[in-house]
């Protein structure tokens, strides 16, 4: 299993797609964004669910955490059943977020990858994408890495997704 952690617009999704192209076996990729999109609209604007503030801050509540835990357990079950999985995550809680995954993934071989990108570059990508709350990339660029322990880090500031994917693929046994 490969867990990619980085802030919004850091390049995780592009790296995941490139990994699927360069790795010899099938590796399904799962994004935390897909979990959020799958939630009822009422949970995307609730203290109990997930809220996106106008400045880009993201707040999560207890109902979101309950569904997130179920999602993490489901992905972990797939990995234990033999699926090679790429996860595209945003550890809003830094080390605490990684610990939730570590608990669920006990016994699964995981390559923890930090995806870094300079704040200004991520913010420019965010504006170009047009599908993110302005400020999210800048607010997440550093906080998602606080206290997180990685096996490998890549930086998409000056390296493209394919170059990063090849670096990661070289670490897969």
FENUR-V898773 format. One record per helix or strand. SS is the DSSP state (hx for helix, st for strand). FROM is the first residue (numbers start at 1). TO is the last residue. If there is no record, write none. Layout:
BEGIN
ss: [SS	SS]
from: [FROM	FROM]
to: [TO	TO]
END
This chain:
BEGIN
ss: [st	hx	st	hx	hx	st	st	hx	st	hx	st	hx	hx	hx	st	hx]
from: [2	12	27	32	41	50	58	62	84	95	111	119	136	143	152	161]
to: [5	22	31	38	45	52	60	80	89	104	116	129	140	145	155	169]
END
